[in-house]
Amino acid sequence: MKINNSVTSISIPTGDNQKRADKSAAASPGPAAPAAENVHLSSLSSQLQALESKFASSGVVDAGRVEEIKQAISDGRFTVNAGAVADRLLETVRELIQSSRERTQ
């Protein structure tokens, strides 16, 4: 299978549902120049950025624990607690069923 990477035109939807074709992309084989567009971000975007910063700075993963588990796997002494896995799986299924019921009501 041969993949053709040439671009003949690019359509960019604008806010007023019109489309523009970037004809310069068809004329030059190089990368297309970015179109000048105005971008307006809602207040939700700043909230999202704040959350992203918060999560990026928080210790979501315990690197020491990860290394400990890696070493246990390498040494062949890592065991899986099947009962705990089954309990948490059942808990997750119950939560999914409950949230599904709440959405349908």
C-alpha angles and dihedrals in degrees: 000000000000121000118211112211098185117118119210099182141349123217117207117192112222131202093267094054093254122132128219125200115218099221093178088072089062093049098049124046092210126087116301118253113246115258118241106250134165113236122198119191122203124228087259089068091062090048089051091050090051091051091047091052091047093052093042091055096043122088100246092159123047100221092192092055091047091053090047091054092045090053092048090052091048091049092047094239098109112113129187118229098221092189093056091046091050093047093051092045091054090047090053092049091050090051091049092049091048094049090047090053092049092052093051095050 
